[in-house]
Amino acid sequence: MIAESSDIAVNQVLHISALGENFVLFRSADRQCHVLDAYCPHLGANMGIGGKVHGDCIECPFHQWRFSGITGKCISVPYSSKVPNFAEVKCWNVHEINDMIFVWYHSEDEPPTWYPNSVDSIENRKFIYRGRNQFLVNCHIQDIPENGSDLWHFNAVHGASMLTGSDIHQTEATWCKFFRHNWSAEWEPGGEPSMKHIGFGKLSHFISLFGKIKLASLTVDIEQIGPGYVIMRMHTTIGPMVILQAVTPVEPMIQKVVHRFYCPIYLALYATLTLVAESIMVERDIMIWNHKKFIENPLLLKEDKTVAKYRRWFNQFYSEHSPLFNTKKQCLDW
């Protein structure tokens, strides 16, 4: 995901730096989004800074060259009767769905082999948007979604009451030992060839008071679609909810993580409380992610088999020329 739909209005232009690239994103009058390389091939101006939308084209602010948002080709130079046929910028495959804007990135420039799944309740507006959170995390992109397959971390990191906050130094405070979150989880890769890019998880949760009373039981069906997009369908005793997670590399070893919350209108207050609780839990993970290193060949036990399975599944998203950063010391080599 390079942007959220609400970030870009009709005839608006944005410069976006992500994935080691600089993009210009604009929305034409027909409400279609277009994404091109940001830099004009003429003299290198950034078309995301001061560029203007004309139909389905972007106009460079420097000399008013216009480039098609559909093909990337230059279609007009105001002071020349002939447009050079070699003047063009890269046009990125863009897909807008579930209030998010995605581009297809492949190190070898191969065409898309899959697209993000639609969530009907969001697309048909039966669920309302209830808020979001956003974090910048200093870690490998694989670390973040890998959490879903790391079954044993849930009770270790997220077992302590949310009332104790997000600082993992303080979460086991004695005063709140009576209140615990209890988790169980499953994870499996997609079995069919058409679903090999999807990982499926299931998360179950309840709160225990004094080790006896069970409250707030819920389950979450999880779909990880590709390396950086997750759909979480939450089922509670009072109704359903959907949480979308997008992880986008913005710099080497710096990931932007966004969660968006949707629910039926009658669950609006509950969704807001869930957003607060989820933010606390994610911040606990972030304290660990920000200070860990990515171990390519970790020491795994047989009880960690889902992590091993996840890593084998995730390997499909690397190709021959994928930029690899084995340590944070390599960050300057972006």
HELIX and SHEET records of a PDB file:
HELIX    1   1 SER A    5  ASP A    7  5                                   3    
HELIX    2   2 ASP A  120  GLU A  123  1                                   4    
HELIX    3   3 ASP A  143  GLU A  146  1                                   4    
HELIX    4   4 ASN A  147  SER A  149  5                                   3    
HELIX    5   5 HIS A  153  HIS A  158  1                                   6    
HELIX    6   6 MET A  162  THR A  164  5                                   3    
HELIX    7   7 THR A  174  CYS A  176  5                                   3    
HELIX    8   8 PRO A  193  MET A  195  5                                   3    
HELIX    9   9 ILE A  265  LEU A  267  5                                   3    
HELIX   10  10 ALA A  268  TRP A  289  1                                  22    
HELIX   11  11 LYS A  302  ASP A  304  5                                   3    
HELIX   12  12 LYS A  305  PHE A  314  1                                  10    
HELIX   13  13 ASN A  315  PHE A  317  5                                   3    
HELIX   14  14 LYS A  328  ASP A  333  5                                   6    
SHEET    1   A 3 ALA A   3  GLU A   4  0                                        
SHEET    2   A 3 MET A 100  VAL A 103 -1                                        
SHEET    3   A 3 VAL A  94  ILE A  97 -1                                        
SHEET    1   B 4 VAL A  13  ALA A  18  0                                        
SHEET    2   B 4 GLU A  21  ARG A  27 -1                                        
SHEET    3   B 4 CYS A  33  ASP A  37 -1                                        
SHEET    4   B 4 CYS A  91  TRP A  92 -1                                        
SHEET    1   C 4 LYS A  52  HIS A  54  0                                        
SHEET    2   C 4 CYS A  57  GLU A  59 -1                                        
SHEET    3   C 4 ARG A  66  SER A  68 -1                                        
SHEET    4   C 4 CYS A  74  SER A  76 -1                                        
SHEET    1   D 7 ILE A 128  VAL A 137  0                                        
SHEET    2   D 7 ILE A 254  CYS A 263 -1                                        
SHEET    3   D 7 GLY A 239  GLU A 251 -1                                        
SHEET    4   D 7 TYR A 229  THR A 236 -1                                        
SHEET    5   D 7 ILE A 213  ILE A 225 -1                                        
SHEET    6   D 7 ILE A 198  LEU A 209 -1                                        
SHEET    7   D 7 PHE A 179  PRO A 189 -1                                        
END                                                                             
